Amino acid sequence: MLARILLLMTLLSIPGALRAEGTPAEKAGFASRLTIYLAKGAPDACGPGCDRWIAIEGQIDQDAAPRIRRFLAGVKETQLPIYLHSPGGNVEQSYVIGRLLRSRKAVARVGHTTATACSAGTQVDATCLKVKNAGGEVEAELTTRNAMCNSACGYLFLGATSREVAPDAALAVHNSRLVLRFRGDPPPQVVAEARQRRIASADRDRTAFIASMGISRELDALIRTVKYENLHVLTRAELYRFGIDTRPLAESMWKLEKEARPFVRKIAVLKKENGASFRMMEWRLSCESRKRVPLTFAGEIDEAATGKSTILVTADAGTDREVGGAPLRSGKVEIWRGSIDPDMVKAILASRSLHVRETISMPDDKTDMTKFDIDLTGLASVWTQLKSSCALSTLNPISPWPATLPNAGTTPPATPSP
């Protein structure tokens, strides 16, 4: 009779194996054990009125679920948002944690938490991990830029009842690679049969989990097509179609870019009304020129639109003041550059939303109008940083435009494929 079979798995993205081992490129910058802690940031750091959140980061190890359960049992504020930043890990543990988040009706987002006490370190060195695991609140900063929830981390994310992936973050999947280790020297046929049974079992478990979370079967079908050696970053359309992030408008945080001529920007993706595709947009405020502040908008052109467009914006605190004009087309994007006076700046900084109205003239003399709001939460804080950076700036010409406007069909990956 056969010797006892030991089944070991590799660290995957969203695979069908029990355990996954990531490549060095994936694991770089991540702790080898899943870490969870309570973070506290600046006012509105995690949204309007939100300055505290739960950070879950690192590789999902084989003992992760009990630690997460114990930690969450001690946090009575069940609706604190949970920010995930992980390359993946143990799949069985991720199922358990995902179901735990579902029972908690958790709010999950993909985001990277940086402990301020570890600013001189790597965030995963022994000293920093001691700070994060000490208990209590950890002063921190939060960003969605280049944050990732890959592989088995996706199961944690699917477990939440509210899920948000910012346009500058990534949720990536791939299939698993199964490694079987035997004691003894079983015949090749026995090894092949054991492998086949184990893969089938892992596939069934993954299919059942995805279905139980209310996610489309299309996600499971997609995972089966992505080789372990690759990573597929879910596009905005896929996130929406699969039922993962169903917001018609998703936005990044306001971010200061410390270039030769600094600026602050926000990226947003907006679902087109007559279809399932999304349009990528970017907003910028730049260093002041005398008493005017440059404001720039760039957006992907709707190829179905044939008429000229006009963009007009107002702010909550100054609805009587309106700025905008007709964008110029440059390749597949349209760009509008203007400037606003100090009073308009004050109105924007005192507002929660920027109200946008886009009008496209049609050949039959009719117009097609789209309205949406851009969230201004967090802008006041980075605006203060921008003014300080501008004072030190050489005021060189602004960087090429739009330098980093991604394709609306894809989310920029946070890490190279393994």
Buried (B, 14 or more C-beta within 10 A) or exposed (E): EEEEBEBEBBBBBBBBBBBBBBBEEBBEBBBEBBBBBBBBBEEBBBBEEBBBBBBBBBBBBEEBBEBBEEBBEEBEEEEBBBBBBBBBBBBBBBBBBBBBBBEBEBBBBBBBBBBEBBEEBEBBEEEBBEBBBEEEEBEBBBBBBBBBBBBBBBBBBBBBBBBBBBBBBBBBBBBBBBEBEBEEEBEEEBBEEBBEEBBEBBBEBBBEBBEBBEBBEEBBEBBEEBEBEBBBBBBBBBBBBBBBBEBEBBBBBBBBBEBEBBBBBBBBBBBBEEEEBBBBBBBBBBBBEEEBBBBBBBBBBBEEBEBEBBBEBBBBBBEEBEBBEEBEEEEEBBBBBBBBEEEBBBBBBEBBBBBBBBBBBEEEEEEBEBEBBBBBBBBBBBBEBBEEBBEEBEEEEBBEBBEEBBEBEBBBBBBEBB
